Amino acid sequence: MDMKGWYIQTLYVLAKLGALGKALEMDTKTLSRYINTSQQTASRRIIELYKGGYIQRTFSKRRQTLILTSKGVELLREVYMNLHMIFNNITSIQFEGMVFTGLGEGAFYVSLPFYKQQFIDKLGFEPYPGTLNLRLKSVDDVAKRRNLELLPSINIEGYSNSSRTYGSVKCYHALVNNSIKAAVIICSRTHYGPDVLEVISPLNLRKELNLNDGDVVKVSVNLRDTMIPNISY
């Protein structure tokens, strides 16, 4: 089993045994039986998961307690959502939102050379310098937007310079109004909440579709290219 596999397997076992939301007393000898490895391997896995930020680990009177961190829970949710999509043959997610004027940050970030080149390389198009901002219309769409964030994505790396740090971006291929090539982006650093969908495209979508604030736009997110869990070490 490769590293990605045992990360998921070990977190799954710990969660199933009770380390989800509360501390679980667990020694490496017992864990080794549950994950079918040697005690040394079980100990090494616990150390790696702790170093990676996937679990918290405490000791008291020679006893060890383990609990999944938010990062560990998020990884399992990612896998769960991925399996849900696969078993239910869901290959796209549909959204409807109303156009609104944003804060103007989209044009600045999309135009930064470090980001722009990654968009070209990973999405296959050079984005128009700006984002189309959509306020999601329903509670169901907001829930789908939250779930989308848990799914694997095309990742745009962040970077730092002498003055500031720029965050990473998750991207998902999409179609706007069933016709125009685009991508939904989810920025790690944003002023918007989960009721907002940000969309980039090689075209000026407002001009191309003659859009004004308040107009309703449909976005179909394609999941076929990203349905592999994203695990970083």
Backbone torsions as a table, in degrees:
resi	resn	phi	psi	omega
1	MET	NA	132.2	-179.7
2	ASP	-77.4	175.9	-174.3
3	MET	-61.5	-41.6	179.4
4	LYS	-59.3	-41.9	-179.1
5	GLY	-63.2	-44.4	-176.7
6	TRP	-76.1	-26.6	171.9
7	TYR	-56.6	-51.4	-177.0
8	ILE	-66.7	-45.2	-178.5
9	GLN	-59.7	-47.4	-176.3
10	THR	-68.2	-41.1	177.0
11	LEU	-63.7	-40.0	178.2
12	TYR	-60.7	-45.8	-180.0
13	VAL	-63.1	-45.3	179.8
14	LEU	-62.6	-41.6	178.6
15	ALA	-64.2	-42.1	-179.3
16	LYS	-64.9	-31.9	180.0
17	LEU	-81.5	-10.8	174.6
18	GLY	122.4	8.6	-177.1
19	ALA	-87.0	17.6	179.3
20	LEU	-102.1	102.9	178.9
21	GLY	91.6	-8.5	176.5
22	LYS	-152.5	157.6	-177.8
23	ALA	-72.4	136.4	179.9
24	LEU	-114.8	125.4	174.8
25	GLU	-78.1	120.8	-173.6
26	MET	-152.7	120.0	174.7
27	ASP	-94.8	159.9	-173.6
28	THR	-68.4	-27.4	178.3
29	LYS	-66.0	-44.0	178.4
30	THR	-66.8	-44.2	179.8
31	LEU	-60.5	-38.0	-178.4
32	SER	-59.5	-33.1	178.9
33	ARG	-70.1	-38.2	-178.8
34	TYR	-70.6	-32.8	-177.6
35	ILE	-104.2	5.5	172.8
36	ASN	58.4	51.4	176.2
37	THR	-136.4	178.3	173.3
38	SER	-73.8	162.7	177.9
39	GLN	-63.0	-37.0	179.2
40	GLN	-62.9	-41.8	178.5
41	THR	-66.2	-41.4	178.1
42	ALA	-61.2	-42.0	178.2
43	SER	-62.8	-42.2	179.8
44	ARG	-64.7	-38.2	179.1
45	ARG	-65.2	-42.3	179.0
46	ILE	-61.1	-43.2	179.9
47	ILE	-62.8	-44.3	-179.2
48	GLU	-65.4	-41.7	178.7
49	LEU	-65.4	-37.1	177.6
50	TYR	-66.5	-46.2	179.6
51	LYS	-63.5	-33.5	-179.7
52	GLY	-79.2	-6.9	178.6
53	GLY	84.1	15.5	-177.8
54	TYR	-88.5	-21.7	177.6
55	ILE	-139.1	157.1	167.6
56	GLN	-102.2	146.4	-174.4
57	ARG	-136.3	125.9	178.4
58	THR	-132.2	154.9	179.9
59	PHE	-124.2	142.8	172.0
60	SER	-156.9	124.2	178.9
61	LYS	50.3	49.4	177.1
62	ARG	67.4	9.9	177.3
63	ARG	-106.6	147.2	-178.6
64	GLN	-114.6	132.7	173.6
65	THR	-118.8	143.8	-177.2
66	LEU	-128.2	144.5	174.7
67	ILE	-147.7	139.3	178.9
68	LEU	-70.2	136.1	174.2
69	THR	-82.6	175.3	177.0
70	SER	-61.1	-33.1	178.2
71	LYS	-66.5	-40.8	178.0
72	GLY	-66.6	-42.0	177.7
73	VAL	-63.5	-41.0	-179.9
74	GLU	-62.2	-38.9	178.9
75	LEU	-63.2	-44.1	178.6
76	LEU	-65.8	-37.5	176.8
77	ARG	-63.6	-37.9	177.4
78	GLU	-58.5	-47.7	-179.4
79	VAL	-64.4	-43.6	179.5
80	TYR	-59.2	-47.7	-179.1
81	MET	-63.4	-39.1	178.9
82	ASN	-62.0	-45.9	179.4
83	LEU	-65.6	-38.7	177.0
84	HIS	-58.7	-44.0	178.9
85	MET	-64.2	-41.9	-177.2
86	ILE	-66.6	-50.7	-175.4
87	PHE	-69.0	-25.1	178.1
88	ASN	-99.6	8.3	177.0
89	ASN	53.4	43.5	178.2
90	ILE	-96.0	114.2	-177.8
91	THR	-114.2	0.2	177.0
92	SER	-153.4	159.5	175.7
93	ILE	-127.9	133.8	-176.8
94	GLN	-103.8	137.6	177.5
95	PHE	-129.6	152.4	168.4
96	GLU	-130.1	132.7	-179.4
97	GLY	-147.5	159.6	179.0
98	MET	-98.6	134.2	-179.8
99	VAL	-65.2	136.0	172.0
100	PHE	-143.7	156.9	179.5
101	THR	-80.4	123.7	-176.9
102	GLY	-86.6	-161.0	-175.9
103	LEU	-86.5	-4.1	178.3
104	GLY	84.5	6.7	-178.9
105	GLU	-77.6	-27.2	-174.9
106	GLY	-56.2	-46.0	-178.2
107	ALA	-61.6	-38.3	-179.6
108	PHE	-65.9	-49.8	-175.6
109	TYR	-69.9	-42.5	-179.2
110	VAL	-62.5	-29.8	-177.3
111	SER	-82.8	-12.4	179.2
112	LEU	-63.2	128.6	-175.1
113	PRO	-53.8	-39.7	-177.6
114	PHE	-61.8	-43.8	178.2
115	TYR	-72.6	-46.4	-173.6
116	LYS	-58.1	-41.8	-179.2
117	GLN	-66.4	-36.1	177.4
118	GLN	-67.5	-39.9	176.5
119	PHE	-59.0	-44.1	179.9
120	ILE	-62.8	-47.6	-176.5
121	ASP	-67.6	-39.7	-170.8
122	LYS	-98.2	-26.6	179.7
123	LEU	-103.0	-19.4	178.4
124	GLY	85.8	13.6	175.0
125	PHE	-152.1	155.3	174.7
126	GLU	-91.1	117.9	-174.2
127	PRO	-73.2	144.1	170.4
128	TYR	-59.6	140.1	-175.1
129	PRO	-72.4	81.0	178.6
130	GLY	162.2	164.5	177.4
131	THR	-119.0	149.3	170.1
132	LEU	-91.2	120.7	-176.8
133	ASN	-100.7	126.9	-177.9
134	LEU	-121.8	129.0	173.2
135	ARG	-89.4	116.2	-174.2
136	LEU	-64.8	141.6	-168.6
137	LYS	-83.1	-29.6	-170.9
138	SER	-130.7	163.6	175.2
139	VAL	-62.1	-37.5	179.1
140	ASP	-62.8	-40.2	179.2
141	ASP	-66.6	-37.9	177.4
142	VAL	-64.4	-40.7	177.8
143	ALA	-63.8	-40.5	178.2
144	LYS	-65.7	-36.0	176.9
145	ARG	-64.5	-40.0	176.8
146	ARG	-63.5	-42.9	179.4
147	ASN	-65.5	-37.6	179.5
148	LEU	-57.5	-38.6	-178.8
149	GLU	-63.5	-23.7	179.7
150	LEU	-85.1	-14.1	-177.4
151	LEU	-83.7	153.7	175.7
152	PRO	-55.9	150.7	-173.5
153	SER	-141.0	171.9	166.5
154	ILE	-86.9	119.7	-169.9
155	ASN	-99.3	128.5	172.3
156	ILE	-102.2	120.5	-174.6
157	GLU	-74.1	147.2	172.8
158	GLY	-86.3	178.1	178.0
159	TYR	-159.3	168.7	179.6
160	SER	-128.3	147.3	170.1
161	ASN	-128.2	-167.4	-174.3
162	SER	-67.3	-19.0	-174.8
163	SER	-107.5	-27.5	-176.9
164	ARG	-165.0	173.2	177.5
165	THR	-113.4	135.0	178.8
166	TYR	-108.7	130.9	-173.3
167	GLY	-78.5	169.6	178.2
168	SER	-80.6	167.5	-177.5
169	VAL	-137.1	132.5	172.2
170	LYS	-93.6	137.1	-178.6
171	CYS	-127.8	148.3	178.3
172	TYR	-139.1	126.5	176.7
173	HIS	-58.7	143.9	-175.8
174	ALA	-153.1	165.9	169.8
175	LEU	-121.6	137.3	175.9
176	VAL	-100.9	127.7	-177.5
177	ASN	51.0	36.5	175.0
178	ASN	61.8	17.1	-174.9
179	SER	-142.6	-32.7	-171.4
180	ILE	-103.7	126.7	179.4
181	LYS	-62.6	135.1	-176.3
182	ALA	-159.6	-175.4	173.7
183	ALA	-148.7	138.1	170.4
184	VAL	-85.5	134.3	178.8
185	ILE	-119.2	143.0	175.6
186	ILE	-125.4	109.6	-175.9
187	CYS	-86.1	138.8	178.1
188	SER	-67.8	-25.9	176.2
189	ARG	-120.7	109.6	-177.5
190	THR	-151.5	153.2	175.9
191	HIS	-86.1	-9.7	-175.6
192	TYR	-91.1	153.7	175.9
193	GLY	-96.0	-172.7	-176.9
194	PRO	-72.8	-0.7	176.5
195	ASP	-90.2	5.9	-179.1
196	VAL	-119.2	136.0	174.7
197	LEU	-114.1	126.6	178.1
198	GLU	-105.4	131.6	-174.2
199	VAL	-127.1	135.3	172.7
200	ILE	-117.0	157.9	-176.7
201	SER	-158.1	158.4	173.0
202	PRO	-68.6	-13.4	-178.9
203	LEU	-108.1	158.3	170.0
204	ASN	-78.0	98.7	-171.4
205	LEU	-64.3	-37.1	178.1
206	ARG	-59.4	-45.3	-178.6
207	LYS	-72.8	-44.9	-176.2
208	GLU	-61.1	-38.6	-177.3
209	LEU	-103.4	5.0	-179.7
210	ASN	53.6	54.4	-174.1
211	LEU	-95.7	144.4	172.6
212	ASN	-126.6	161.8	177.0
213	ASP	-54.6	134.6	-179.3
214	GLY	97.6	-17.5	177.1
215	ASP	-68.5	147.3	-179.0
216	VAL	-95.7	133.0	-179.2
217	VAL	-125.6	142.0	175.9
218	LYS	-102.6	137.1	178.3
219	VAL	-129.3	128.2	177.1
220	SER	-112.1	115.1	-179.0
221	VAL	-91.7	126.5	-179.7
222	ASN	-90.9	123.4	-177.2
223	LEU	-101.2	-3.8	-172.4
224	ARG	-60.8	-35.1	-173.1
225	ASP	-85.9	-5.8	-171.0
226	THR	-127.4	10.4	-172.6
227	MET	-84.2	54.7	172.1
228	ILE	-133.1	127.5	-177.7
229	PRO	-56.0	139.5	179.9
230	ASN	-98.9	112.2	-178.0
231	ILE	-121.8	122.9	178.6
232	SER	-111.2	150.5	-176.3
233	TYR	-123.8	NA	NA
